[in-house]
Amino acid sequence: MLSTATPAPIRTAALLAAGLLLLTACGEGGNTGAADGKKAEGFPLTLKNCGRTVTVKAPPQQAVSVDQGSTEILLSLGLADRLAGTATWSDPVMKGLEKANAGVERISENRPSSEKVLDKEPDFLSASFASTLAKGGVAPREQFEKLGVPTYVSPADCVGKDNSGGGDGARTAPLTMDSVYTEVRELSQVFDVPERGDALVKKLRARVEKATDGIDASDTSLLYWFSDSKAPYLAGCCGAPGVITKELGAKNVFDDTHDEWPQISWETVADRNPDVLVIGDLSRTMQTAESADKKIEFLESNPVTKTMDAVKNRRYVLLSGQAMNPTIRTVEGLERVAAGLRDFGLAG
């Protein structure tokens, strides 16, 4: 689920452009990430990313990550010292990354203006969502690339996904964790720490295997509610909640829509009467009912929803917003939902 803050348009400043080009030039012959100061082996590095060709001349030293999911991957790879700024946060930082995150400037809680990003003189820009680096987002990718700043968008938001229709897009093929693992590995290559990427992927795979060992939730139906009580954003079939549901062998009551986060009436929700409600517990305050407490208060007081079996039996599983997005925290979501179903006696 995306942030919808409206950014300012990108400025055209010759001095900024010159500064960025100078930064890139300095990176080639100066601090490149190589221990001896020489040009890093394997650079320039060229990647195919979300329909674009991205060339990174040297391992970034002053990167900016404009979505939380991307930020947490970079922090997990031990790259806090090479981050000049982060933005667009829906949740507290992932456990274990608090110290690393505290040392990086947060330039905006929501989507930043392009001015704020460029003020950090970035040599690399990463995002979790295609809409973040598009018209209506921070700025289109090509505008940064014209200034010599390579950009990267999570493959999980473009591979097997159609973002042309507005909103949060629609899945043309179910998301798998392989897209997340690809992002981890490619970012580790960009920063010239591929062994860290391999180690992180291995750790994530092991957690998935442990969480799903011996579980069978084939008789259990789930509903995932991200945000908003007036026109709720609920998970369609095939995004990150789809990964969780499939791994557990359960059923998403809205698996008949390929939209990432369709807005669906509470009457329709009540009619489908899921066994368990997976609820986003967000710290942001952009829409109604962001926190889990507010969501539960609504569910238990609304005349349409309070009669649902999951509400009457208080079968709630609380997830961070990031655990419901296609990020490394999707694994956290899988662990929590699996534990919840076991606690409710709804999974083997």
WOFENBEL-V164991 format. One line per field, one symbol per residue. ss: DSSP state (@ for helix, = for strand, . for the rest). psi: psi as a letter, one per 40 degrees, with the letter a starting at -180 (. if undefined). A space follows every 10 residues. Layout:
ss->???
psi->???
//
This chain:
ss->.......... ...@@@@@@@ @@@@@@@@@. .......... ....=====. .=====.... ..===..@@@ @@@@@@...@ @@=====... .......@@@ @@...===.. ...@@@@@@. ...====..@ @@@....... @@@@@@...= ===.@@@... ==.......= =.....@@@@ @@@@@@@@@@ ...@@@@@@@ @@@@@@@@@@ @@........ =======... ..===....@ @@@@@@@@.. ==......=. ===..@@@@@ @@...===== .......... .@@@@@@@@@ @.......@@ @@...====. .@@@.....@ @@@@@@@@@@ @@@.....
psi->hiifihiiih ihhddddddd ddddddddeb geehdeeihh heiihhihhf eihhhhdihi egihheiddd ddddddeffd eeheiiighe iiiiheeddd ddehhheida hiidddddde fieihiidhd ddgiheadii ddddddeehi ihihdeedhf hheeeaaeii heihiieddd dddddddddd effddddddd dddddddddd deheihfeeh iihhhdihdd ghhihadead dddddddeea hhefeeheid gihiiddddd ddgidihhhh gieifdiifd idddddddde dhdddeeidd ddefghhhii ddeeigaeed dddddddddd dddefei.
//
